[in-house]
Each structure stands twice: as structure tokens, then as C-alpha cells.
Amino acid sequence: MRPRILFVDDDPRVQQGLGRTLRYMRERWDMAFADGPETAINALAQGPFEVVVTDMRMAGMDGADLLGWVRERHPEVVRIILSGYSDKEAVFRTVGPAHQYLAKPCEHEVLIQTIDRALTLRRKVASEEVRSLVAGVETLPSPPAHFAELIQALDSPTSSAASIAAIMSRDVAMVAQTLKLTNSAYFGLPVKVDSLMHAVQLLGVETIRNLALVVGFFRDYVGDADTLGRMNTLSRRSLSIGELAAAIARQEGLPGSVTRQAEAAGVLSHVGTLLLMARWPERFGRAIELLEREGLGVADAEFRVFGSTHAEIGAYLLGLWGFTDPIVEAVAYHHSPSEHGSGELGPVALVHAAQYLCRVRSFDPSELDVPTSMLDVGYLTRLGVLDRLARWAAIKQDLRGGGQ
């Protein structure tokens, strides 16, 4: 069955242009065109759509309001803004309800690739409930202490991009959401950005301040103490994975782009875990019990409880948000690198090795008989890097010794 795509624009010339440009996609997509928000709402009431692509500036309800309505009533739907409207206040209103923002004029290949990529990632998450959870996300929660520190810094007239980035770098949610903005055309940035520091510099402190204090783009977690403790532990572990993956890449002499991708993917490798523990804390607790009581692997326990894993969920979310393929793939396969099939040392292998080394207290080459989800010995052997683990473990000790 072909996926259903709904395009919304009140300019008939734009609709006709899209229809002509995408005519050859009719064999793969079931496309419908709505001449405004009201028509779109009626179309959604008639049957399900996988993707909604809408203009921003329309009479009555604009694109941000329409996608907000879609998110509330059809959270499983992928939501994309396609607009030439660049008013900053209007753009601020889209950062929550829209997964991605594509700027007009938009090459039709870019539009097709964006939709196809979202559909591919969507199919990898089997559970409709989990798809709705992920696609319905507007913001991710931060531990209150991290959130308060950010707000205090943003209120200070002496704060700089470097000091703001340093605070945000310690929080998985803030890293994910900030990089979301620089991996799509929300603010018309010229390139996709994998570095948090670069992202904050490009956006500017004033934009970050408005997002935090006016728009509410960042938020603190309100919930039970056990979940909050797990979130803090998760943030520390994720930061360690990212730091180690980047340090290994530098030692191996890999390009700077690979180093930045590995660091970002390491920090974001458990963004799916963050989403699960914050949204379904009781069910997440059951998954932890399965780990401890039955000795299941992380992925097996999560799949039994949720019908999906944190790696699949995290990759789906980051893919919806427009993150680059190397980061999405490293998050998706950081526990199952053999499924990725890459034959080179890149973000997938770096994050996989880093997550294992960050998990064990000390590295012992005689104790590698562990589940492949912890360490895929066969994969690292095929890459020819298994014998480098001891050297990489020493890097971890150096990072810790340096106060990191």
C-alpha cells in the first residue's frame, strides 16, 4: 500500500507546481492536495496520512497552528513546513510542531529525499504506539538543575556562546533540540551542523534566549525522583560516550567531520532512552526489572515491554528532525553494528566501542565473551580494530584523569 502524503498550500500556483513536479512520484506515493487548513483537516478526517507538508503563511489558521492541530489529533503523522516565509517570530512558532522546515524555493529532489527518509525510518519502528510517541514529541525534558543553570546563564548579560554551549553540552535534551534547529532550515542557516558549539554560535545567544524564555523550547522534567536520578545518570553516561568516541576518532587520525559526527552521535545515542523513561516511567521500570531478573540484554528487554528499542526510537526521532545520516545510523546501530554493514571505521564503530568501554570499569582483553549488543567482537575483528581496544580504553582513563 502506498504511503499517503498531504500537501497544504492556499496558493493554487504552488499546488499546480507541486503536482507537476511530483507527478512521477504517484507510483510510489498516494498524494492529496489541500487548498488550505480547513480542507486539510477535512482530508485528515477522511483517512490516515503518513506525512503532512504545509506552507506557513495561509489565511486563517497558519502552518504552525495546523501542524499543532495535527500533532494533537494525529501524533503519528510526520509534519513538515515548506515555506518561503522568514519572519523570525513566525519561525519560532514552528520549532515545536514541525519536525523539519524546508525553505522555498526547495529543490524537488530535497523534498522527495526528506519525505522518503522519514517514511523509511517510520517503517523501522513497528509499534504504532511508539511511532505516535516519537512523532508527537515537541520538546524533550531536561533535569531541573541543568534547566535552571541554562536560564540563569541566559539571564546574565555576560554570557557568551561558549558559556551557553558548555552548559547545554551536559544535557542530552538540549543538545538534541539545538542541533534540530541547525539541521533544518528554520533560521536559514547555510549548512547542517553537527557541533553544538558551532550551532550556538550560528543561532546566537539572543535566539537561544528567546527559544528558552519566550517560546518554551527547552523545559525541565517534572516527575518522580527515581526517573530524575536515571535522567542525570543518562546525561553523564551519554556525555562520556560522546567524548570518548571523539577522542578515539582524533587518535585514529580520522577527518574532523567524522570526529564531530561521532561525538554528537555518542551524546545522542540514548535519546530514545530519555524519551521512554520520561514518557512511560513505570513501563521503563519493568524493562529494568527484566534486565536484572532475567538477565536480558537492553534491546531484548525494551522490545518485550515497548515493542521497540531505544536505538530505533532515537534514530527515528533524530531522522524526523533532519539529522545527518552518519549520526542517525550511529544511533540506530550502536548496539548492533553488524546490521549496518559498514566496512570502515566511522561513527557507528566509534560509538559502539565507546559505549562498551564506558560501561566496563576496566578493560580486560581476556573477558570479551559478552553479548554482541555490548560488544560485537566479530564486527570489530572484520574492521581490523579489535586489537586497538586496549589503547582506546587507555584514552578513557586519560579523559577521567583530566577531570572529564
C-alpha positions in Angstrom: 0.0 0.0 0.0 1.4 3.4 -1.0 2.1 5.9 1.8 -0.3 8.9 1.8 1.2 12.4 1.6 -0.9 15.5 2.1 0.3 18.8 0.7 -1.3 22.0 2.0 -1.0 25.5 0.3 -3.6 28.1 -0.4 -1.8 29.4 -3.5 -3.2 27.4 -6.5 0.0 28.1 -8.5 2.1 26.4 -5.8 -0.2 23.5 -5.8 -0.1 23.1 -9.5 3.7 23.4 -9.5 4.0 20.7 -6.8 1.6 18.5 -8.8 3.6 18.8 -12.0 7.0 18.4 -10.2 5.9 15.3 -8.2 3.8 13.7 -10.9 6.3 10.8 -11.4 6.1 10.0 -7.6 2.5 8.9 -8.0 3.6 5.3 -8.5 5.2 5.4 -5.0 3.0 7.9 -3.1 -0.7 8.4 -2.8 -0.7 12.2 -2.9 -3.5 14.7 -2.0 -3.5 18.4 -2.2 -5.5 20.7 0.1 -6.1 24.4 -0.7 -5.9 25.5 2.9 -6.1 24.3 6.6 -9.8 23.6 6.6 -9.6 21.4 3.6 -6.6 19.7 5.1 -8.4 19.0 8.3 -11.3 17.5 6.4 -8.9 15.3 4.4 -7.3 14.0 7.6 -10.8 13.2 8.9 -11.4 11.0 5.9 -8.5 8.7 6.3 -4.9 8.4 7.6 -1.9 10.2 6.1 1.8 9.4 6.9 3.1 12.8 6.1 1.7 16.4 6.0 3.7 19.1 4.2 2.3 22.6 4.6 3.0 26.2 3.8 3.4 28.6 6.7 1.6 31.7 5.7 -2.1 31.0 4.9 -5.4 32.8 5.6 -6.9 31.9 9.0 -5.0 29.1 10.6 -1.3 29.2 9.5 1.0 26.3 9.1 2.3 26.3 12.6 -1.3 26.2 14.0 -2.2 23.5 11.5 0.7 21.3 12.5 0.0 21.9 16.1 -3.6 20.6 15.5 -2.2 17.6 13.6 0.2 16.8 16.4 -2.6 16.7 19.0 -5.0 14.7 17.0 -2.7 12.6 14.7 0.6 12.4 16.6 1.9 9.6 14.4 2.0 11.9 11.3 5.3 13.3 10.1 5.0 17.1 9.9 7.0 19.3 7.6 6.9 23.1 6.9 7.6 24.1 3.3 7.7 27.9 3.2 9.4 31.0 2.0 8.2 33.0 5.0 11.2 34.0 7.1 9.7 36.2 9.8 11.6 35.1 13.0 8.6 35.3 15.3 6.6 33.0 13.0 9.5 30.6 12.6 9.7 30.4 16.5 6.2 29.1 16.5 7.1 26.2 14.1 10.0 24.7 16.1 7.8 22.6 18.2 5.0 21.3 15.9 7.2 20.9 12.8 9.7 18.0 12.5 11.5 19.9 9.7 11.4 23.2 8.0 12.2 23.3 4.3 12.8 26.8 2.7 11.3 27.8 -0.6 12.5 27.6 -3.2 13.2 24.0 -2.5 14.7 21.6 -5.0 12.2 18.8 -5.6 14.9 16.2 -5.0 15.4 17.6 -1.5 11.7 17.4 -0.8 11.4 13.9 -2.1 14.5 12.8 -0.1 13.2 14.3 3.1 9.8 12.6 2.8 11.3 9.2 1.7 13.8 9.3 4.6 11.0 9.9 7.1 8.9 7.1 5.7 11.9 4.7 5.7 12.7 5.5 9.4 9.0 5.2 10.3 8.8 1.7 8.9 11.6 0.6 11.1 9.5 1.3 14.3 7.0 -1.5 14.3 4.8 -0.3 17.2 2.2 2.3 16.2 2.1 3.4 19.9 5.8 4.1 19.8 5.6 5.8 16.4 2.9 8.1 17.9 5.1 8.8 20.9 8.1 9.7 18.9 6.4 11.8 16.2 4.3 13.5 18.8 7.4 14.9 20.6 7.5 18.7 20.8 10.3 19.0 23.4 12.5 16.7 25.4 12.8 17.1 29.2 16.0 18.3 31.0 16.9 17.7 34.6 15.8 20.7 36.6 19.3 21.6 37.7 20.5 21.7 34.1 17.5 23.8 33.0 17.9 26.2 35.9 21.6 26.7 35.1 20.7 27.5 31.5 18.1 30.0 32.4 20.4 31.7 34.9 23.1 32.0 32.2 20.7 33.3 29.7 19.6 36.0 32.1 23.2 37.1 32.6 24.4 40.0 30.4 28.0 38.5 30.4 27.0 35.1 29.0 28.7 34.1 25.7 28.1 31.5 23.1 30.9 29.4 24.6 29.5 29.5 28.2 25.9 28.7 26.9 27.2 25.8 24.8 29.2 24.5 27.8 26.0 24.3 29.9 23.9 22.8 27.1 26.6 20.2 26.3 25.9 18.4 29.6 22.3 17.7 28.7 21.0 15.2 26.1 17.7 17.1 25.5 19.4 20.5 25.0 21.9 19.0 22.6 19.3 17.2 20.5 16.9 20.2 20.3 19.6 22.7 19.5 21.0 20.6 16.7 17.5 20.0 15.4 17.4 23.7 14.6 20.7 23.7 12.7 19.9 20.5 10.7 16.8 22.1 9.1 16.1 25.5 7.5 14.3 27.1 10.5 16.6 30.0 10.6 18.0 29.9 7.1 21.4 28.6 8.1 23.6 27.7 5.1 24.8 24.2 6.3 23.8 21.4 8.5 25.8 21.5 11.8 27.0 18.5 13.9 28.8 20.6 16.6 26.8 22.1 19.5 29.3 24.9 19.8 29.0 25.8 16.2 25.2 25.6 16.4 25.0 28.0 19.3 27.4 30.4 17.5 25.3 30.3 14.4 22.0 30.7 16.2 23.3 33.4 18.6 22.7 33.8 22.3 19.7 36.0 21.7 17.9 33.3 19.6 18.7 30.7 22.3 17.4 33.1 24.9 14.1 33.7 23.0 13.7 29.9 22.5 14.2 29.2 26.2 12.4 32.1 27.8 9.7 33.1 25.3 8.9 30.1 23.2 9.5 27.4 25.9 11.5 25.3 23.5 13.5 23.9 26.4 11.8 22.5 29.5 12.6 20.9 32.8 11.4 17.5 33.9 8.6 17.3 36.4 8.1 13.8 37.8 9.3 11.2 40.3 12.7 11.2 41.9 13.7 7.8 40.6 13.2 8.9 37.0 15.1 12.1 37.6 18.0 10.2 39.0 18.1 8.0 35.9 18.0 11.0 33.7 21.0 12.5 35.4 22.9 9.2 35.2 21.9 9.0 31.5 23.2 12.5 30.8 26.6 11.8 32.4 26.9 8.5 30.5 25.9 9.9 27.2 28.4 12.8 27.5 31.1 10.3 28.3 30.3 8.2 25.3 30.4 11.2 23.0 33.7 12.5 24.5 35.4 9.1 24.2 34.1 8.4 20.6 35.5 11.8 19.5 38.8 11.2 21.3 39.2 7.8 19.6 38.5 9.4 16.3 41.2 12.0 16.9 43.7 9.4 17.9 42.9 7.4 14.8 43.5 10.5 12.6 40.0 10.5 11.2 38.6 13.6 9.5 37.2 16.4 11.6 33.7 15.7 10.2 33.8 12.1 11.4 35.0 13.3 14.8 32.1 15.7 15.2 29.6 13.2 14.0 30.9 10.5 16.4 30.7 13.0 19.3 27.2 14.1 18.5 26.0 10.5 17.9 27.6 9.4 21.2 25.9 12.1 23.2 22.6 11.4 21.5 22.9 7.6 21.5 20.4 7.2 24.3 18.0 10.0 23.4 15.5 7.2 22.9 16.0 6.0 26.4 15.4 9.6 27.7 12.1 9.6 25.8 11.0 6.2 27.1 11.9 6.9 30.8 10.3 10.4 30.8 7.1 9.4 29.0 6.5 5.9 30.4 8.4 5.7 33.7 6.5 2.7 35.1 7.0 0.6 31.9 10.6 1.7 31.8 11.0 0.3 35.3 9.6 -3.0 34.1 12.2 -3.1 31.4 14.9 -2.5 34.1 13.4 -5.4 36.2 13.7 -7.7 33.2 17.3 -6.8 32.8 18.1 -7.6 36.4 15.7 -10.5 37.0 16.1 -12.5 33.7 19.4 -11.2 32.5 18.1 -10.0 29.2 20.0 -7.6 27.0 18.9 -4.0 26.9 17.4 -4.3 23.5 15.5 -7.5 24.3 14.1 -6.1 27.5 13.0 -2.9 25.8 11.4 -4.8 22.9 9.5 -7.0 25.2 8.0 -4.0 27.1 7.7 -1.4 24.3 7.8 -3.3 21.0 10.9 -1.3 20.0 14.3 -0.4 21.3 15.9 2.9 22.4 18.2 2.8 19.4 15.4 2.5 16.9 13.4 5.2 18.8 16.3 7.6 19.0 17.2 7.1 15.3 13.6 7.7 14.3 13.4 10.9 16.3 16.7 12.3 15.0 15.8 11.3 11.5 12.5 13.1 11.7 14.4 16.2 13.0 16.7 16.2 9.9 20.0 15.0 11.5 22.6 13.7 9.0 22.7 10.1 8.1 26.0 9.3 9.8 24.5 10.5 13.2 21.2 8.7 12.7 22.9 5.5 11.6 25.3 5.6 14.6 22.4 6.0 17.0 20.4 3.3 15.2 23.2 0.7 15.2 25.3 1.5 18.3 24.3 -1.9 19.8 24.1 -3.8 16.5 26.9 -2.5 14.2 27.0 -5.7 12.1 23.5 -4.8 10.9 24.8 -1.6 9.5 27.3 -3.4 7.3 29.9 -0.6 7.1 33.4 -1.8 6.4 35.2 1.3 7.7 36.0 2.9 11.0 33.3 5.6 11.3 30.7 6.9 13.7 28.9 3.5 14.0 32.0 1.7 15.1 33.3 4.6 17.3 30.1 4.9 19.2 29.7 1.1 19.6 33.2 0.8 21.0 32.8 3.9 23.2 29.6 2.7 24.8 31.2 -0.6 25.7 34.3 1.0 27.2 32.2 3.5 29.1 30.2 0.6 30.6 33.0 -1.6 31.9 35.1 -0.5 34.9 38.4 -1.7 33.4 39.2 -3.3 30.1 40.4 -6.9 30.1 41.1 -8.4 26.7 40.6 -11.9 28.1 37.0 -11.1 29.0 35.4 -10.3 25.7 32.8 -13.2 25.8 29.9 -10.8 26.2 26.6 -10.3 24.3 27.1 -8.7 20.9 24.8 -5.8 21.9 27.5 -4.9 24.5 30.5 -5.6 22.2 30.3 -7.0 18.7 33.7 -8.7 18.6 33.1 -10.1 15.1 32.3 -6.7 13.7 35.4 -5.1 15.2 37.5 -8.0 14.0 36.3 -7.6 10.5 37.2 -3.9 10.7 40.7 -4.9 11.9 40.4 -2.8 15.1 39.7 -5.3 17.8 43.4 -5.1 19.0 43.0 -1.4 19.4 40.5 -1.6 22.3 43.2 -1.6 24.9 44.6 1.6 23.5 41.1 3.1 23.3 40.5 2.1 26.9 43.6 4.0 28.0 42.1 7.1 26.3 39.1 6.7 28.6 41.3 6.6 31.6 43.1 9.7 30.4 39.8 11.6 30.0 38.8 10.7 33.5 42.2 11.6 34.8 41.8 15.0 33.2 38.7 15.7 35.1 36.4 14.8 32.2 
